[in-house]
Amino acid sequence: MRATVMYGERDVRLEEVPDPHLQTGRDAIVRVVAACVCGSDLWGYRGIVPTERPRRMGHEMVGVVERVGAEVEHVREGDFVIASFYDCDFTCEVCRSGFSSACLELEWYDGCQAELVRVPHADGSLLVVPQPSEELVPHLLTLADVMGTGHHAAHSAGVSAGGDAVVVGDGAVGLCAVIAAKRLQASRIVAMSRNPARQELARELGATEIVSERGKRGAEIVREMFGGIGAQSVLEAVGTEESMEQSVRSARQGGTVGFVGVPNGVPELPLRPLFTRNVRLAGGVAPVRNYADELLADVLAGGIRPGRVFDLQLPLSEVAEAYAAMDERRAVKVLLRP
């Protein structure tokens, strides 16, 4: 089969690799229908975060189950499935407490930007979607990661009906955080973005206001917009030291920052503002499997359309261009078709 392999900085290749095989009885082999490139993939692509090379790439996919192990109970051959971006059993105490991304049997997929993927815990990681239409595929794919991650930011920041939300970051996760804030009925949703096209999309997805400034000046504007004290809920979706400081400074006294941006390097926390203003910090690796059922219901009902974050679709054979387009901010998020 073909799979994406990263060899070094800006060196991504599509190569022939061995097909995966069933190993444990609890696993499944899924033929990928759609995958994508994640913003977090770019840290290694840019050479900012060292990674083991060569490395199979990709952690988001939807597909059709080809084979299942003898002990799999809830997934069948021929099922269309959404795969959470991590592998979990979904039965351990940690999973059931709402944090499946920290499962006691946590595993990671061997590259979803490929034609076939082995899922170690099929019953835990895979969510079956009965006969979805082709039009739904991009929206379903976001439930593997970015929509669930945007929701985790909103949930962690305590977004509620009639409240406010400020979103720091205009990538796919940030835009999904806008959707999540609207879904939770926030009355004011501020998207912080300098990109005109992304500003427009953010408004279409639910943002009520846009702040184009960033850093300390952006935070000052946010505080001015909210009575001089800042927002109750801030959703951080980037993962840099600058974005974290901007988020903390945008929050009001006693407010909450929900952070889900994958840390770029080791960002330093702005501890003094956190301490002096009693700003709470919550978030981390999004437990998207725990959110998937409720978000799927909204996608199937047409209540949310998170697949709009995909603004470029390419065949898997052009995966190198997919990485370049996102690296150069020519695309928000690229959908790949094997």
C-alpha positions in Angstrom: 0.0 0.0 0.0 1.0 3.7 -0.2 1.7 5.7 2.9 3.1 9.1 3.8 6.6 9.2 5.3 8.5 12.2 6.7 12.2 12.0 6.3 13.3 15.5 7.5 12.5 19.2 7.3 10.1 19.8 4.4 10.8 16.3 3.1 7.5 14.4 2.9 7.2 11.4 0.5 4.5 9.0 -0.5 6.0 5.5 -0.5 5.1 1.8 -0.8 5.0 0.1 2.6 3.8 -3.3 3.8 0.1 -3.7 4.3 -1.0 -3.8 8.0 -2.2 -7.1 9.5 -4.4 -8.1 12.4 -2.4 -8.8 15.5 -4.3 -9.0 18.8 -7.9 -10.0 18.2 -9.1 -6.6 19.3 -7.9 -4.7 16.3 -9.3 -3.8 12.9 -7.9 -2.9 9.4 -9.6 0.2 7.9 -9.4 1.3 4.3 -9.0 5.1 4.4 -11.7 7.1 2.6 -10.4 10.5 3.6 -7.5 11.7 5.7 -6.0 15.2 6.2 -2.9 17.2 7.3 -3.0 18.6 10.9 -1.4 21.9 12.0 0.5 19.8 14.6 2.1 17.9 11.7 3.8 21.1 10.6 6.0 21.4 13.8 8.0 18.4 12.6 7.7 19.4 8.9 9.3 22.8 9.8 12.0 21.2 11.8 10.9 23.0 15.0 10.1 19.9 17.0 12.6 17.0 16.5 10.9 13.7 15.6 12.2 10.3 14.8 12.8 9.9 11.1 11.7 8.4 8.8 8.2 8.6 10.4 4.8 7.6 9.1 2.5 10.6 9.2 -1.2 11.4 9.8 -3.6 10.8 12.7 -7.0 11.8 11.3 -9.2 9.5 9.1 -12.5 8.1 8.2 -12.9 4.9 6.3 -14.5 1.5 5.8 -13.6 -1.5 7.9 -12.0 -4.3 5.9 -11.2 -6.9 8.6 -11.8 -7.2 12.3 -10.1 -9.3 15.0 -11.9 -12.3 16.6 -12.6 -10.4 19.8 -14.1 -7.3 18.3 -17.8 -7.0 19.2 -19.2 -3.7 18.0 -17.5 -3.0 14.7 -18.2 -5.1 11.6 -16.6 -5.5 8.2 -18.1 -2.9 5.8 -18.9 -0.4 8.5 -18.1 3.3 7.8 -16.1 4.6 10.8 -14.6 7.7 12.3 -11.3 7.0 14.0 -10.3 9.3 16.9 -6.8 10.7 16.4 -5.5 8.4 19.2 -6.3 4.8 20.0 -8.1 4.0 23.3 -10.0 1.1 24.7 -12.9 3.4 25.9 -13.6 1.1 28.8 -10.9 1.9 31.4 -11.6 4.2 34.4 -9.8 7.1 32.8 -11.8 6.8 29.5 -15.1 6.6 31.3 -14.2 9.6 33.5 -14.1 11.7 30.3 -10.4 11.6 29.4 -10.0 8.9 26.7 -7.0 10.8 25.3 -5.2 9.6 28.5 -6.4 6.0 28.2 -4.6 3.5 30.3 -4.0 1.5 27.1 -3.3 4.6 24.9 -1.7 3.9 21.6 -1.1 5.9 18.4 -1.8 4.9 14.8 0.9 4.1 12.4 0.1 6.8 9.9 -3.4 7.7 8.7 -2.2 9.5 5.6 -2.2 6.2 3.9 -4.5 3.6 2.1 -4.8 1.2 5.1 -4.6 1.7 8.8 -4.5 -0.8 11.7 -6.6 0.3 14.7 -5.5 -1.5 17.8 -8.7 -1.1 19.9 -11.4 -1.2 17.3 -14.4 -1.2 19.7 -12.9 1.8 21.6 -11.5 4.1 18.9 -14.0 3.6 16.0 -17.4 5.3 15.8 -19.7 3.7 13.3 -21.7 6.0 11.0 -24.5 4.2 9.1 -24.3 4.8 5.4 -23.2 8.5 5.3 -23.6 10.5 2.1 -20.5 11.7 0.2 -21.4 15.3 1.2 -21.0 14.4 4.9 -17.5 12.9 4.6 -15.5 16.2 5.3 -17.8 17.0 8.3 -17.3 13.5 9.7 -13.6 13.7 9.2 -13.4 16.8 11.6 -14.8 14.6 14.4 -11.5 12.6 14.3 -9.7 15.7 15.7 -10.3 19.3 15.0 -14.0 19.7 15.8 -13.7 17.7 19.0 -10.6 19.7 19.9 -12.3 23.0 19.3 -15.2 21.8 21.5 -12.7 20.8 24.2 -11.3 24.4 24.2 -14.8 25.8 24.6 -15.8 23.2 27.2 -12.6 23.7 29.2 -13.0 27.5 29.1 -16.5 27.2 30.5 -18.4 28.7 27.5 -22.1 28.9 28.3 -25.3 30.2 27.0 -25.3 34.0 27.0 -21.6 34.2 27.8 -18.6 35.3 25.8 -15.8 33.6 24.0 -12.5 34.9 22.5 -10.8 32.5 20.1 -7.0 32.9 19.7 -6.0 31.1 16.5 -7.5 31.0 13.0 -6.5 27.6 11.9 -8.9 24.6 11.6 -9.0 24.1 15.4 -9.6 27.8 16.1 -12.4 28.0 13.5 -13.9 24.8 15.0 -13.7 26.5 18.4 -15.8 29.3 16.9 -18.4 26.7 15.9 -18.2 25.1 19.3 -18.8 28.4 21.1 -21.8 29.1 18.9 -23.1 25.6 19.5 -22.9 26.3 23.3 -24.9 29.5 22.7 -22.3 32.1 23.5 -23.7 35.6 22.8 -20.4 37.2 21.8 -17.7 35.3 19.9 -14.5 37.2 19.1 -12.2 35.6 16.5 -8.6 36.9 16.6 -7.2 36.7 13.1 -5.2 38.8 10.6 -6.2 36.8 7.5 -9.1 38.4 5.6 -10.3 35.0 4.2 -10.2 33.3 7.6 -11.9 36.3 9.2 -14.8 36.0 6.7 -15.1 32.2 7.3 -15.0 32.8 11.1 -17.9 35.2 10.8 -19.8 32.7 8.7 -19.2 30.0 11.3 -20.5 32.2 14.2 -18.0 34.9 15.2 -19.7 38.2 16.0 -16.5 40.3 16.1 -13.0 40.2 14.7 -9.7 41.5 16.3 -6.9 41.6 13.8 -4.2 42.7 16.2 -2.2 40.1 18.1 0.1 39.9 21.2 -0.2 42.5 23.9 -2.0 45.0 21.7 -4.6 42.4 20.7 -5.2 41.6 24.3 -5.6 45.2 25.2 -8.3 45.6 22.5 -10.1 42.5 23.8 -10.1 43.9 27.3 -11.5 47.2 26.0 -14.3 45.4 24.2 -15.4 43.7 27.4 -15.7 46.6 29.8 -12.0 47.1 30.2 -11.5 43.9 32.1 -11.4 41.2 29.4 -13.4 38.0 28.5 -14.8 35.4 30.7 -13.8 32.5 28.4 -10.7 32.5 26.1 -10.0 29.6 23.7 -6.3 29.1 22.8 -5.8 27.1 19.6 -2.2 27.7 18.6 0.4 26.4 21.1 3.1 29.0 21.1 4.4 31.2 23.9 3.0 34.3 22.3 -0.5 32.8 21.8 -0.6 31.6 25.4 0.4 35.0 26.7 -2.1 36.7 24.4 -4.8 34.4 25.7 -4.1 34.9 29.4 -3.9 38.7 29.0 -7.3 38.6 27.1 -9.0 36.9 30.0 -10.8 38.9 32.8 -10.1 38.5 36.5 -11.4 35.1 37.4 -11.8 34.1 33.8 -10.7 30.8 32.2 -8.4 30.0 29.3 -9.2 26.7 27.6 -6.0 25.6 25.8 -5.8 23.0 23.1 -3.0 24.2 20.8 -0.2 21.5 20.7 2.8 23.2 22.4 5.4 24.4 19.9 8.6 23.6 21.7 8.2 24.4 25.4 6.2 27.6 25.7 6.7 29.5 29.0 3.5 30.2 30.9 2.8 33.8 31.9 2.6 32.9 35.5 2.5 36.4 37.0 -0.7 37.4 35.1 -2.2 34.0 35.9 -1.5 34.5 39.5 -2.3 38.1 40.1 -5.6 38.0 38.1 -6.8 34.6 39.2 -7.0 33.3 35.7 -7.8 29.6 35.4 -6.0 27.4 32.9 -7.7 24.2 31.7 -7.4 22.0 28.7 -4.8 19.7 27.1 -5.0 16.8 24.7 -8.7 16.8 23.6 -10.6 13.6 24.5 -12.4 13.7 21.2 -13.8 10.1 21.5 -15.8 11.2 24.6 -17.3 14.1 22.5 -17.8 12.2 19.3 -21.3 10.9 19.8 -22.9 14.2 20.7 -21.1 16.1 17.9 -22.0 13.4 15.4 -25.7 13.8 16.2 -25.4 17.6 15.4 -23.5 16.9 12.2 -26.1 14.4 11.0 -28.9 16.8 12.0 -27.2 19.6 10.0 -26.7 21.7 13.1 -23.0 22.2 12.5 -20.9 22.0 9.4 -17.3 21.8 10.6 -16.1 20.4 7.3 -16.0 23.9 5.9 -12.5 24.2 7.4 -11.3 22.1 4.5 -10.5 24.6 1.8 -8.3 22.4 -0.4 -8.7 18.8 -1.4 -5.9 16.8 -3.0 -5.2 13.2 -3.9 -2.9 11.3 -1.6 -0.3 11.3 -4.4 0.0 15.1 -3.9 0.6 14.9 -0.1 3.8 16.9 -0.4 1.8 19.8 -1.9 -0.7 19.4 0.9 2.0 20.0 3.5 3.5 22.9 1.6 0.0 24.6 1.2 -0.6 24.5 4.9 3.0 25.5 5.8 2.7 28.6 3.5 -0.9 29.4 4.8 -2.3 28.9 1.3 -4.8 26.5 2.9 -6.5 26.3 6.3 -6.7 22.5 6.2 -6.2 20.0 3.4 -8.3 16.9 2.9 -6.6 13.9 1.3 -8.2 11.2 -0.8 -6.3 8.0 -1.3 
